[in-house]
Amino acid sequence: MTPKLNREINRSAGARLLVKAAAGRCTGFTLIELLVVIAIIAILAAMLLPALAKAKDAAKKTQCMSNMKQLQLCYQMYVGDNTDRLPLNFVGGSPYNWTTNAAQLSAVPSQGLTEGVLYPYNQSYKIYACPANITMVCPAGGWDGQTVLLARQFYGNPGINQNSKLPETRTCSVEISMGCNNAKDPGGPWTYSAGPITWNTYWKMNQIHSDISRKIVFVQEAQSTLQDTVFGNFPLVSSSPVNEWFNMPANRHNSGEDFSFADGHVEYRRWHSADVPAHQDGDGGLGPFGATSPYDDLYWLEGGGGQYP
């Protein structure tokens, strides 16, 4: 037999031995191997899920800031187009309001948002609501028939009925000294009174004598007080500060919230006081709330309000 033929025979015999050895082995995972794989997956999930959740929250915070920036830009364009006049900030009844939307009574954007004077500058209703908001609303007594029809058409859901809970279409309000007064009258007088004090409000941007980079315009408002278009806020009275929250700001972004200012910028404020997270839930219209120490959050907010005296 030639050496070459002998090598081929040996190679074939070796291949048959390998096939027989492989046939004798189990082709699946053992129980221990499966448990190890499951344990590794669980460890990786435990490591990655918090990071993914933080990334998702950060994306919502960024989108909220972008929404506020767009609203503030609309606000400033309106002021520029109307000889420095501010859009009105009344509960309703005027065609010059920044919006006529009642946050807990409006099921679709066409109920108030599209009627406001800011909407023509950016016809995206989504900029009025924080993407982190999960509140669903249904007014006492339910939606009326016309609203049900509008909601069915808007959401493409024929199952919506009088008692359905629907997403809030707005989560922000405008600070009370910007375009609001006690009389709810476009002619003034441009003051507001609450409790023991009366302070100045504005109907033109150039009336703001303080640093406009600190003058608050849009506020993401807590569900506990969100209803009308106004964010109630006492002024900062240096001689005798008002230690009371008029309305309550929101707390949707990692113990903080976004604000816009009269100079056009948007800013994130992290809360130090326990008051804000403690008063988030409710059906609107609640407040004022007594403040507890530390007061730095309250005084920061009041410092961005109206002028006193």
Backbone bond lengths (Angstrom), bond angles and torsions (degrees), N, CA, C in turn:
res aa  C-N    CA-C-N  psi(-1)  N-CA   C-N-CA  omega(-1)  CA-C   N-CA-C  phi
1 M - - - 1.475 - - 1.525 108.34 -
2 T 1.306 114.23 135.83 1.460 118.49 -176.57 1.522 110.01 -75.87
3 P 1.338 116.16 152.94 1.474 119.59 178.24 1.519 112.55 -57.14
4 K 1.368 116.76 -37.05 1.469 118.81 -178.33 1.513 111.00 -65.57
5 L 1.358 116.52 -43.36 1.455 119.67 -179.84 1.517 110.35 -65.89
6 N 1.313 117.63 -37.53 1.462 122.28 178.98 1.525 111.02 -61.99
7 R 1.353 116.64 -40.01 1.466 119.54 178.33 1.516 111.55 -65.37
8 E 1.348 116.26 -38.22 1.472 119.31 179.66 1.518 110.82 -65.33
9 I 1.341 117.25 -40.62 1.468 121.34 179.49 1.516 109.88 -63.64
10 N 1.333 116.46 -45.18 1.471 120.44 179.55 1.534 111.85 -62.23
11 R 1.349 115.05 -39.71 1.460 119.33 179.37 1.525 110.77 -64.45
12 S 1.359 116.73 -41.45 1.462 120.84 179.97 1.523 110.76 -66.50
13 A 1.308 116.29 -38.32 1.472 120.39 178.99 1.522 110.05 -65.71
14 G 1.347 116.33 -40.71 1.469 119.94 178.80 1.514 111.70 -64.10
15 A 1.347 115.56 -38.76 1.469 119.47 179.71 1.514 110.72 -64.36
16 R 1.392 115.80 -40.05 1.462 118.99 179.46 1.522 111.33 -65.02
17 L 1.324 116.87 -37.55 1.467 120.51 178.18 1.539 111.31 -64.25
18 L 1.360 116.56 -40.35 1.466 120.28 178.55 1.522 111.28 -64.26
19 V 1.347 116.17 -41.34 1.464 120.52 179.09 1.515 110.57 -62.59
20 K 1.359 116.49 -44.29 1.469 119.97 179.21 1.524 110.91 -63.98
21 A 1.352 117.02 -38.64 1.466 120.01 -179.47 1.529 110.28 -66.61
22 A 1.327 115.81 -40.71 1.468 119.28 -179.42 1.521 110.35 -67.91
23 A 1.339 116.55 -36.57 1.466 120.09 -179.92 1.515 111.68 -64.83
24 G 1.300 116.12 -26.14 1.457 119.98 -178.89 1.510 113.81 -82.93
25 R 1.343 117.06 -10.17 1.465 120.53 -178.60 1.524 110.58 -92.51
26 C 1.318 117.05 153.48 1.466 123.12 175.76 1.520 108.63 -75.68
27 T 1.350 117.20 130.12 1.456 120.82 -176.53 1.521 112.98 -86.26
28 G 1.361 121.01 -12.84 1.463 124.41 179.93 1.521 111.55 -96.12
29 F 1.390 114.81 176.49 1.452 120.52 175.59 1.524 109.53 -76.72
30 T 1.300 114.71 147.12 1.470 118.45 170.84 1.523 108.74 -78.53
31 L 1.309 117.01 165.44 1.457 121.73 179.91 1.524 111.05 -59.90
32 I 1.314 116.03 -40.84 1.466 119.83 179.93 1.518 110.70 -64.47
33 E 1.356 117.12 -41.09 1.461 120.47 178.68 1.528 111.14 -63.19
34 L 1.335 116.67 -41.23 1.464 120.37 178.36 1.523 111.23 -62.78
35 L 1.337 116.28 -42.83 1.462 120.29 179.87 1.523 111.34 -64.01
36 V 1.311 116.79 -37.79 1.459 120.58 178.27 1.526 110.61 -64.52
37 V 1.345 116.18 -44.35 1.465 120.33 179.04 1.529 110.59 -61.82
38 I 1.353 116.14 -44.56 1.471 120.23 179.60 1.525 110.64 -61.91
39 A 1.329 116.04 -41.56 1.467 120.20 179.62 1.519 111.04 -63.38
40 I 1.324 117.17 -40.19 1.460 120.87 179.48 1.522 110.32 -65.12
41 I 1.349 116.54 -43.31 1.469 120.47 178.89 1.526 110.69 -62.20
42 A 1.347 116.01 -42.10 1.470 119.80 179.57 1.516 111.48 -63.16
43 I 1.327 117.21 -40.58 1.464 121.09 178.83 1.518 110.69 -64.64
44 L 1.349 116.61 -44.09 1.462 120.38 178.82 1.525 111.34 -63.30
45 A 1.349 116.10 -40.58 1.467 119.82 179.07 1.524 110.60 -63.72
46 A 1.340 115.96 -42.70 1.467 119.89 179.86 1.522 111.51 -62.91
47 M 1.334 116.25 -30.96 1.454 120.61 179.21 1.530 111.95 -79.44
48 L 1.343 116.90 -36.22 1.461 120.57 -172.06 1.519 113.86 -89.86
49 L 1.339 117.92 -34.60 1.463 119.82 -174.21 1.534 113.20 -60.85
50 P 1.351 119.43 -44.33 1.475 117.69 176.45 1.522 112.56 -60.77
51 A 1.329 116.39 -37.70 1.464 119.56 178.69 1.522 110.85 -65.89
52 L 1.337 116.67 -39.63 1.461 120.25 178.13 1.523 111.18 -66.68
53 A 1.341 116.44 -39.24 1.463 120.48 178.44 1.528 110.71 -63.88
54 K 1.341 116.29 -41.93 1.464 119.70 178.40 1.526 110.94 -64.82
55 A 1.335 115.97 -39.25 1.463 119.58 178.86 1.528 110.80 -64.71
56 K 1.334 116.27 -39.13 1.466 120.46 178.39 1.526 110.83 -65.23
57 D 1.342 116.13 -43.86 1.469 120.29 178.38 1.531 110.93 -63.40
58 A 1.326 115.87 -40.57 1.471 119.83 179.34 1.531 110.99 -64.13
59 A 1.339 116.14 -37.32 1.464 119.69 178.76 1.529 110.64 -65.92
60 K 1.324 117.32 -38.94 1.465 120.57 178.49 1.526 110.81 -67.58
61 K 1.321 116.82 -38.22 1.464 120.66 177.95 1.530 110.07 -63.85
62 T 1.327 116.53 -42.48 1.456 120.77 178.67 1.521 110.65 -63.79
63 Q 1.335 116.90 -41.77 1.464 120.36 179.07 1.520 111.25 -65.90
64 C 1.348 116.83 -38.38 1.455 120.69 177.72 1.527 110.41 -62.18
65 M 1.319 117.24 -44.02 1.459 120.80 178.33 1.527 110.87 -62.77
66 S 1.330 116.42 -38.80 1.455 120.39 177.73 1.527 110.42 -64.22
67 N 1.340 116.95 -41.51 1.465 120.99 177.68 1.524 110.97 -60.07
68 M 1.340 115.55 -45.79 1.459 120.28 -179.52 1.534 110.58 -63.45
69 K 1.320 115.99 -38.51 1.463 120.32 178.64 1.526 110.42 -63.22
70 Q 1.336 116.56 -41.04 1.456 120.45 179.39 1.525 111.06 -66.46
71 L 1.321 117.08 -41.23 1.463 120.31 178.02 1.528 111.02 -63.64
72 Q 1.326 115.83 -43.10 1.466 119.34 -179.77 1.525 110.68 -64.72
73 L 1.318 117.10 -37.14 1.462 120.80 177.12 1.527 110.46 -63.72
74 C 1.340 116.90 -42.45 1.467 120.88 176.10 1.522 110.13 -59.85
75 Y 1.327 115.56 -42.55 1.469 121.58 -179.49 1.529 110.26 -59.94
76 Q 1.316 116.12 -46.44 1.461 120.06 -177.82 1.523 112.31 -69.38
77 M 1.329 116.92 -34.43 1.464 119.24 177.25 1.524 110.27 -67.47
78 Y 1.329 116.97 -38.70 1.458 119.43 176.65 1.529 110.06 -61.53
79 V 1.328 116.67 -46.04 1.466 120.59 179.28 1.528 110.19 -58.76
80 G 1.327 117.12 -43.37 1.456 121.20 179.66 1.515 113.06 -64.49
81 D 1.323 116.76 -32.95 1.468 121.10 -178.95 1.520 112.95 -84.14
82 N 1.331 118.13 -7.70 1.464 120.60 -173.41 1.529 111.84 -129.28
83 T 1.319 115.17 45.36 1.476 123.34 175.36 1.526 112.32 46.51
84 D 1.334 116.02 46.05 1.462 123.52 173.32 1.536 113.91 77.23
85 R 1.313 118.28 1.14 1.460 120.49 179.42 1.524 110.41 -73.55
86 L 1.308 115.70 140.24 1.456 121.39 176.88 1.523 110.34 -82.03
87 P 1.328 117.84 148.52 1.461 118.78 170.06 1.529 109.09 -63.56
88 L 1.307 117.34 141.16 1.457 120.41 -178.58 1.523 110.69 -67.06
89 N 1.302 114.20 152.54 1.463 121.22 -175.58 1.524 108.04 -131.49
90 F 1.340 115.20 60.65 1.455 121.18 -179.88 1.532 109.55 -103.18
91 V 1.303 115.70 166.86 1.464 119.73 178.45 1.526 110.30 -63.86
92 G 1.313 118.21 -32.83 1.460 121.30 178.88 1.507 109.97 170.68
93 G 1.343 115.35 179.29 1.449 119.91 172.97 1.507 116.03 95.62
94 S 1.320 119.67 -8.02 1.457 120.97 179.93 1.528 109.90 -121.94
95 P 1.344 117.43 140.53 1.467 119.60 177.70 1.525 113.00 -75.49
96 Y 1.333 117.88 -2.42 1.465 121.36 -177.92 1.525 113.08 -106.28
97 N 1.318 117.52 16.27 1.460 121.42 177.32 1.530 110.35 -74.29
98 W 1.335 115.25 149.06 1.470 118.49 177.19 1.528 110.14 -63.41
99 T 1.329 117.34 -31.07 1.460 122.96 169.22 1.515 107.68 -159.87
100 T 1.323 116.29 157.18 1.466 120.45 174.01 1.523 110.02 -113.35
101 N 1.318 115.76 14.40 1.455 121.81 -177.32 1.523 111.94 -72.12
102 A 1.334 117.06 127.95 1.461 122.17 170.87 1.525 106.93 -96.09
103 A 1.310 116.75 112.99 1.457 121.38 -165.61 1.523 114.23 -55.45
104 Q 1.316 118.06 -35.94 1.466 120.07 -176.76 1.520 113.27 -101.68
105 L 1.334 116.05 4.91 1.460 119.40 180.00 1.526 112.43 -119.78
106 S 1.329 116.96 -3.41 1.467 121.58 -177.16 1.521 109.82 -106.40
107 A 1.324 115.65 120.10 1.463 120.21 -176.12 1.516 112.96 -89.70
108 V 1.326 116.89 -24.93 1.465 121.58 -176.72 1.531 108.86 -137.46
109 P 1.342 118.14 156.97 1.469 120.78 -177.42 1.525 114.12 -58.26
110 S 1.332 117.63 -29.60 1.463 119.32 -178.44 1.521 112.26 -66.66
111 Q 1.328 117.06 -12.22 1.460 120.62 176.23 1.530 109.16 -92.27
112 G 1.308 115.81 75.00 1.456 119.90 173.11 1.504 116.11 112.21
113 L 1.310 119.06 -48.05 1.462 120.10 -175.77 1.527 111.19 -65.99
114 T 1.311 116.89 -47.68 1.462 119.78 -177.00 1.524 112.01 -73.69
115 E 1.342 117.01 -12.62 1.462 121.01 178.73 1.528 112.21 -88.47
116 G 1.331 117.76 -12.93 1.456 121.17 -177.63 1.521 112.40 -74.25
117 V 1.334 116.28 159.14 1.467 120.66 -175.79 1.528 112.56 -74.64
118 L 1.346 118.20 -13.34 1.461 119.56 179.21 1.523 112.42 -86.23
119 Y 1.317 116.80 -23.13 1.472 120.44 -173.51 1.529 113.47 -58.14
120 P 1.344 120.38 -39.45 1.473 118.84 179.66 1.526 114.57 -60.33
121 Y 1.334 117.65 -21.26 1.466 120.74 -178.41 1.529 112.53 -82.09
122 N 1.316 116.46 -20.43 1.470 121.26 175.69 1.524 107.32 -157.81
123 Q 1.316 116.76 101.89 1.457 120.75 -172.43 1.525 111.60 -88.67
124 S 1.320 114.65 49.63 1.461 122.03 173.13 1.520 107.51 -118.67
125 Y 1.304 116.68 109.50 1.463 120.23 -178.40 1.525 111.70 -68.87
126 K 1.325 117.90 -17.85 1.459 120.68 -175.98 1.524 113.26 -69.02
127 I 1.324 117.66 -20.62 1.460 118.88 -177.96 1.531 112.06 -73.07
128 Y 1.319 117.87 -9.64 1.463 121.25 -179.59 1.528 112.82 -86.29
129 A 1.308 118.07 -8.85 1.470 120.91 -175.99 1.516 110.94 -126.64
130 C 1.330 115.92 136.44 1.458 121.02 176.79 1.530 109.68 -69.70
131 P 1.338 118.86 131.41 1.462 120.45 -179.46 1.519 113.75 -66.58
132 A 1.342 117.17 -15.90 1.465 119.62 178.18 1.526 112.34 -85.66
133 N 1.327 117.03 -6.67 1.458 119.91 -178.64 1.529 110.68 -73.49
134 I 1.327 116.70 133.62 1.466 121.17 179.54 1.529 111.41 -120.67
135 T 1.334 116.76 10.25 1.456 120.68 -176.26 1.523 111.10 -70.89
136 M 1.322 115.73 133.23 1.456 123.33 174.28 1.524 107.70 -112.49
137 V 1.330 116.61 140.40 1.459 119.76 -173.72 1.527 111.47 -126.83
138 C 1.320 113.99 152.61 1.455 123.05 171.12 1.523 106.25 -154.22
139 P 1.331 118.52 120.86 1.453 119.60 -176.41 1.518 112.56 -66.30
140 A 1.307 115.82 155.08 1.458 120.38 175.18 1.528 108.75 -57.90
141 G 1.317 116.33 128.86 1.459 119.93 -176.65 1.514 113.60 92.13
142 G 1.342 116.68 -9.70 1.462 121.15 177.16 1.517 113.90 84.23
143 W 1.337 115.61 171.98 1.460 122.43 178.33 1.525 109.81 -75.00
144 D 1.339 116.42 147.74 1.466 118.14 175.29 1.528 109.11 -78.55
145 G 1.323 115.68 171.40 1.458 120.85 -173.58 1.511 113.63 -61.18
146 Q 1.348 117.55 -40.89 1.454 120.79 180.00 1.521 111.23 -64.75
147 T 1.333 116.15 -39.99 1.458 119.91 179.31 1.521 111.01 -65.70
148 V 1.336 116.98 -39.68 1.467 120.73 177.76 1.530 110.22 -59.42
149 L 1.321 117.29 -43.55 1.465 120.73 179.40 1.525 111.22 -64.13
150 L 1.336 116.33 -42.78 1.465 120.09 178.06 1.526 111.27 -62.15
151 A 1.323 116.78 -43.23 1.464 121.38 -178.36 1.528 111.05 -66.64
152 R 1.330 117.10 -40.12 1.463 119.68 177.89 1.518 111.02 -60.59
153 Q 1.328 115.55 -41.97 1.462 120.05 179.69 1.530 111.37 -69.52
154 F 1.327 117.01 -42.66 1.467 120.65 -176.41 1.526 111.39 -66.93
155 Y 1.339 116.89 -45.07 1.455 120.63 -177.04 1.528 112.97 -90.47
156 G 1.345 117.38 -5.72 1.452 120.20 -178.23 1.509 112.61 62.55
157 N 1.328 115.98 35.05 1.462 120.96 -175.75 1.530 109.65 -128.38
158 P 1.329 117.47 101.28 1.467 119.95 -179.01 1.528 113.27 -68.89
159 G 1.331 116.97 -9.86 1.465 120.55 -178.82 1.519 113.98 -82.54
160 I 1.337 118.41 -7.69 1.469 120.82 179.08 1.521 109.37 -64.45
161 N 1.332 116.18 133.44 1.460 120.56 -179.19 1.523 109.91 -132.65
162 Q 1.321 116.50 -173.32 1.460 122.39 -175.01 1.520 112.64 -58.17
163 N 1.333 117.64 -31.19 1.462 121.58 -174.42 1.527 113.85 -103.92
164 S 1.325 117.34 9.47 1.467 120.55 179.57 1.524 110.89 -67.86
165 K 1.323 115.65 143.33 1.457 120.82 172.06 1.523 108.44 -94.20
166 L 1.328 115.26 132.67 1.461 121.50 -174.91 1.520 110.20 -126.19
167 P 1.342 118.16 155.02 1.470 120.70 -178.65 1.522 111.42 -63.89
168 E 1.327 115.84 142.76 1.464 119.69 173.04 1.523 109.94 -62.21
169 T 1.316 116.13 137.44 1.461 119.79 179.25 1.519 112.46 -91.17
170 R 1.339 117.53 -9.44 1.474 120.90 179.18 1.525 109.49 -148.39
171 T 1.345 115.65 138.54 1.464 120.82 177.43 1.524 112.37 -124.08
172 C 1.334 117.70 -3.42 1.461 120.83 -176.57 1.523 111.06 -112.12
173 S 1.323 115.55 158.52 1.463 123.36 175.74 1.527 108.07 -136.90
174 V 1.340 115.85 168.36 1.463 121.08 176.38 1.522 108.73 -103.78
175 E 1.326 116.39 135.47 1.466 122.72 -177.87 1.531 110.49 -55.06
176 I 1.309 116.15 140.50 1.462 123.26 -166.10 1.527 114.43 -59.25
177 S 1.322 118.68 -30.34 1.464 119.56 -176.92 1.520 112.82 -78.66
178 M 1.326 117.91 -8.08 1.458 122.14 -179.58 1.526 109.99 -95.84
179 G 1.349 115.78 93.53 1.456 120.39 173.86 1.508 115.61 83.75
180 C 1.339 117.56 16.33 1.469 120.38 -178.79 1.529 109.60 -124.90
181 N 1.344 116.59 152.08 1.455 120.98 171.79 1.525 109.15 -151.16
182 N 1.316 116.42 165.60 1.460 120.86 -177.51 1.528 112.71 -59.00
183 A 1.342 115.75 -36.06 1.463 119.89 -174.66 1.530 112.71 -77.57
184 K 1.349 117.69 -11.30 1.462 121.75 -173.70 1.529 110.48 51.93
185 D 1.339 114.72 43.78 1.459 122.25 -174.00 1.525 109.19 -125.79
186 P 1.346 119.42 127.24 1.457 121.32 178.96 1.519 113.80 -60.10
187 G 1.346 117.19 -16.90 1.448 120.28 178.61 1.509 114.44 -93.67
188 G 1.325 117.36 1.52 1.459 120.68 179.71 1.513 112.46 91.01
189 P 1.323 119.84 -163.35 1.480 126.60 4.99 1.530 111.44 -71.22
190 W 1.331 115.28 146.45 1.461 120.61 -172.72 1.521 111.14 -88.40
191 T 1.336 113.17 71.19 1.461 122.43 174.86 1.522 107.70 -142.51
192 Y 1.314 114.52 163.04 1.464 119.95 175.39 1.525 107.69 -139.64
193 S 1.324 116.17 139.40 1.465 121.56 179.96 1.515 109.74 -122.17
194 A 1.298 115.88 136.37 1.461 121.96 174.64 1.516 107.64 -153.90
195 G 1.315 116.75 132.14 1.451 119.31 -177.10 1.517 109.82 62.82
196 P 1.322 117.00 -134.53 1.467 119.95 -174.86 1.523 115.00 -89.31
197 I 1.333 119.37 1.26 1.463 119.38 -171.70 1.528 112.04 -126.84
198 T 1.321 114.52 156.72 1.470 123.47 173.26 1.520 107.49 -127.13
199 W 1.331 116.61 135.18 1.457 119.22 -178.55 1.527 110.81 -134.58
200 N 1.326 115.25 166.63 1.458 121.36 -177.09 1.521 111.38 -79.77
201 T 1.339 115.42 141.33 1.456 121.24 168.55 1.524 107.35 -119.29
202 Y 1.356 117.20 176.27 1.456 120.79 -170.02 1.517 112.11 -125.26
203 W 1.320 115.96 143.38 1.455 119.69 170.32 1.525 111.43 -118.88
204 K 1.358 116.28 -5.73 1.457 121.48 172.40 1.529 109.75 -135.30
205 M 1.318 115.28 148.18 1.462 119.94 -177.41 1.525 111.60 -64.12
206 N 1.349 117.77 -36.08 1.458 119.60 -175.91 1.526 113.23 -73.91
207 Q 1.320 117.81 -2.22 1.457 120.77 175.44 1.532 112.23 -80.35
208 I 1.309 116.49 -11.90 1.464 120.18 -179.51 1.524 108.02 -76.64
209 H 1.317 116.17 107.87 1.468 120.36 -175.67 1.526 112.55 -91.03
210 S 1.313 116.61 -17.77 1.461 119.68 178.03 1.530 109.32 -80.60
211 D 1.297 116.64 179.66 1.460 122.43 178.88 1.524 109.13 -64.20
212 I 1.345 117.96 113.03 1.464 119.74 -176.21 1.528 112.11 -67.67
213 S 1.329 117.09 -17.09 1.464 118.68 176.67 1.524 111.76 -72.17
214 R 1.354 116.72 -11.91 1.456 120.90 177.35 1.525 111.78 -110.80
215 K 1.342 117.07 0.76 1.471 120.51 -177.67 1.526 109.34 -85.67
216 I 1.324 116.16 112.28 1.460 122.13 -176.92 1.528 110.69 -72.13
217 V 1.347 115.69 138.95 1.469 121.32 174.94 1.533 109.29 -115.80
218 F 1.331 118.04 -72.35 1.466 121.26 -179.16 1.522 111.17 -94.27
219 V 1.326 114.19 137.87 1.468 121.94 -179.93 1.527 108.46 -129.07
220 Q 1.317 116.82 131.80 1.462 119.85 167.46 1.529 106.99 -76.70
221 E 1.332 115.80 117.90 1.459 119.95 -170.71 1.528 111.94 -101.44
222 A 1.335 115.74 146.55 1.461 121.65 178.15 1.521 110.75 -66.18
223 Q 1.320 115.53 150.63 1.455 120.72 178.09 1.527 112.00 -61.16
224 S 1.323 116.96 -27.00 1.461 120.88 -176.65 1.520 113.16 -64.63
225 T 1.348 118.17 -24.97 1.466 120.19 -178.62 1.525 113.05 -125.41
226 L 1.323 118.09 -5.88 1.462 121.10 -176.81 1.524 111.03 -68.80
227 Q 1.304 116.54 122.97 1.454 121.37 175.28 1.527 110.02 -158.04
228 D 1.345 115.82 -70.90 1.459 119.20 -178.54 1.530 110.13 -82.66
229 T 1.339 116.30 -166.57 1.471 120.70 -175.50 1.520 112.93 -87.79
230 V 1.336 117.16 -4.65 1.458 122.81 -169.36 1.528 111.40 -105.56
231 F 1.337 116.17 133.65 1.461 120.28 169.54 1.515 108.09 -98.03
232 G 1.338 117.01 104.65 1.455 121.62 -179.77 1.518 111.15 -67.48
233 N 1.338 115.82 133.97 1.457 120.18 -174.46 1.527 108.79 -157.10
234 F 1.325 117.24 122.31 1.462 120.27 176.20 1.533 110.22 -70.04
235 P 1.326 117.54 152.78 1.465 119.97 173.40 1.528 110.01 -76.92
236 L 1.315 115.95 165.45 1.461 120.07 176.50 1.532 108.72 -84.43
237 V 1.317 115.40 111.43 1.463 121.62 179.32 1.524 106.74 -101.18
238 S 1.322 116.38 102.66 1.464 120.16 -171.93 1.523 112.72 -64.68
239 S 1.326 116.93 -33.92 1.464 119.46 -177.26 1.530 112.10 -71.57
240 S 1.316 116.43 -35.57 1.463 120.95 -179.01 1.520 108.49 -151.57
241 P 1.332 118.06 82.25 1.462 121.69 -174.49 1.531 112.30 -57.00
242 V 1.337 115.21 144.84 1.462 121.42 175.60 1.528 107.57 -85.94
243 N 1.310 116.79 104.94 1.461 120.75 -177.85 1.530 109.92 -87.21
244 E 1.332 114.17 64.09 1.455 120.71 -176.84 1.517 109.52 -153.61
245 W 1.326 115.55 133.57 1.458 120.81 174.87 1.523 107.99 -82.45
246 F 1.333 117.51 123.97 1.460 121.74 177.60 1.534 108.03 -72.74
247 N 1.319 117.21 -68.92 1.469 123.54 165.48 1.523 107.48 -111.52
248 M 1.335 116.33 171.11 1.459 120.14 -173.43 1.531 110.98 -115.32
249 P 1.345 118.04 127.91 1.463 119.84 174.87 1.522 110.89 -70.42
250 A 1.312 115.63 162.51 1.462 121.08 -177.55 1.530 111.49 -79.68
251 N 1.326 114.08 175.50 1.470 121.18 -176.12 1.528 108.55 -147.93
252 R 1.333 116.96 54.47 1.466 121.06 -171.07 1.522 114.07 -98.02
253 H 1.331 117.96 -7.47 1.463 119.11 -172.23 1.525 111.19 -127.92
254 N 1.323 115.68 85.71 1.464 120.46 172.56 1.526 111.58 52.92
255 S 1.340 115.72 55.00 1.468 123.07 178.99 1.525 111.79 60.85
256 G 1.322 116.38 40.77 1.449 120.72 177.84 1.511 111.17 -164.24
257 E 1.325 116.03 -179.77 1.470 119.84 -177.65 1.523 110.80 -154.99
258 D 1.365 115.13 165.56 1.459 122.65 -176.51 1.522 111.12 -101.70
259 F 1.336 115.56 144.89 1.461 123.37 178.30 1.524 108.92 -135.89
260 S 1.341 115.95 150.31 1.468 119.50 171.03 1.521 108.83 -112.39
261 F 1.333 116.00 157.81 1.462 121.90 -173.50 1.521 110.71 -129.73
262 A 1.344 114.75 160.16 1.460 121.39 -172.15 1.522 113.32 -63.17
263 D 1.316 118.25 -21.93 1.471 119.59 177.73 1.529 111.95 -83.49
264 G 1.329 117.19 -3.79 1.459 121.32 175.41 1.509 115.49 107.13
265 H 1.320 119.02 -12.55 1.461 118.44 -176.60 1.526 111.21 -86.65
266 V 1.331 115.03 162.24 1.471 123.47 178.35 1.512 108.25 -120.58
267 E 1.305 116.24 141.74 1.461 120.72 -172.38 1.524 110.44 -139.12
268 Y 1.327 115.36 143.84 1.465 122.03 175.81 1.525 109.02 -98.38
269 R 1.319 116.19 133.57 1.461 121.83 178.66 1.517 109.39 -118.81
270 R 1.340 116.76 120.52 1.465 120.62 174.67 1.522 109.04 -88.70
271 W 1.336 115.72 132.02 1.461 120.40 -176.43 1.517 112.89 -80.69
272 H 1.334 115.50 140.00 1.456 122.15 175.98 1.525 110.72 -105.21
273 S 1.324 115.66 -32.58 1.460 120.94 -178.17 1.523 110.82 -78.81
274 A 1.331 115.91 149.56 1.469 120.91 175.44 1.521 111.43 -80.12
275 D 1.338 117.67 -8.82 1.467 120.58 -177.14 1.525 112.09 -61.52
276 V 1.330 116.86 -44.35 1.458 120.03 -172.91 1.525 111.87 -63.62
277 P 1.346 119.66 -54.87 1.462 117.99 178.91 1.526 113.66 -63.87
278 A 1.318 117.45 -22.67 1.466 120.24 -177.01 1.523 112.53 -76.78
279 H 1.323 118.34 -16.84 1.469 120.98 -174.03 1.522 111.17 -126.47
280 Q 1.318 117.10 49.07 1.462 120.94 -179.40 1.527 113.71 -94.59
281 D 1.307 117.17 -34.08 1.456 120.55 -171.91 1.517 112.02 -91.63
282 G 1.325 115.82 146.98 1.458 121.73 178.66 1.506 109.93 158.37
283 D 1.321 115.94 -179.71 1.462 120.23 -176.43 1.516 112.38 -109.68
284 G 1.325 117.60 19.22 1.461 121.34 177.43 1.513 112.01 91.14
285 G 1.314 114.96 148.48 1.452 120.54 175.37 1.509 115.46 86.91
286 L 1.335 118.43 -0.21 1.457 120.55 179.52 1.525 110.73 -86.28
287 G 1.320 115.86 162.16 1.452 121.52 -178.53 1.512 109.10 114.80
288 P 1.332 119.47 166.19 1.468 124.76 3.31 1.533 112.49 -76.01
289 F 1.326 114.76 169.57 1.457 122.37 -179.62 1.522 109.12 -118.76
290 G 1.288 116.56 138.35 1.449 120.39 174.03 1.515 110.62 -68.69
291 A 1.324 116.56 138.88 1.458 121.38 -178.11 1.515 110.79 -92.65
292 T 1.321 115.40 152.05 1.463 121.87 176.43 1.521 108.56 -123.79
293 S 1.303 116.39 154.91 1.461 121.89 -179.51 1.531 109.93 -67.50
294 P 1.341 119.00 143.97 1.473 128.38 3.45 1.523 111.32 -79.17
295 Y 1.324 116.23 151.33 1.454 122.15 -174.75 1.529 113.20 -99.70
296 D 1.326 117.95 7.60 1.462 118.90 -173.01 1.528 112.34 -62.32
297 D 1.337 118.82 -37.22 1.464 120.54 177.95 1.530 110.66 -64.32
298 L 1.333 116.07 -45.24 1.459 121.04 -179.42 1.524 111.00 -62.83
299 Y 1.332 117.01 -45.44 1.468 120.22 -178.26 1.525 111.16 -68.99
300 W 1.330 116.92 -33.61 1.472 120.42 175.58 1.520 109.59 -62.03
301 L 1.327 116.32 -44.84 1.461 120.84 -179.89 1.526 110.80 -66.69
302 E 1.324 117.40 -45.59 1.465 120.67 179.22 1.529 111.23 -63.45
303 G 1.319 117.06 -32.58 1.462 121.02 178.14 1.524 112.69 -66.13
304 G 1.313 116.82 -20.44 1.469 121.05 176.82 1.508 113.34 -96.36
305 G 1.347 116.12 10.17 1.457 120.93 -178.39 1.507 113.35 -95.00
306 G 1.346 115.28 -146.50 1.455 120.90 -177.99 1.518 112.64 -76.39
307 Q 1.321 116.24 174.19 1.457 122.00 -179.73 1.524 111.10 -92.89
308 Y 1.308 115.82 137.52 1.466 121.79 175.92 1.527 108.30 -136.28
309 P 1.334 119.60 133.30 1.473 124.99 -5.59 1.527 110.34 -76.42
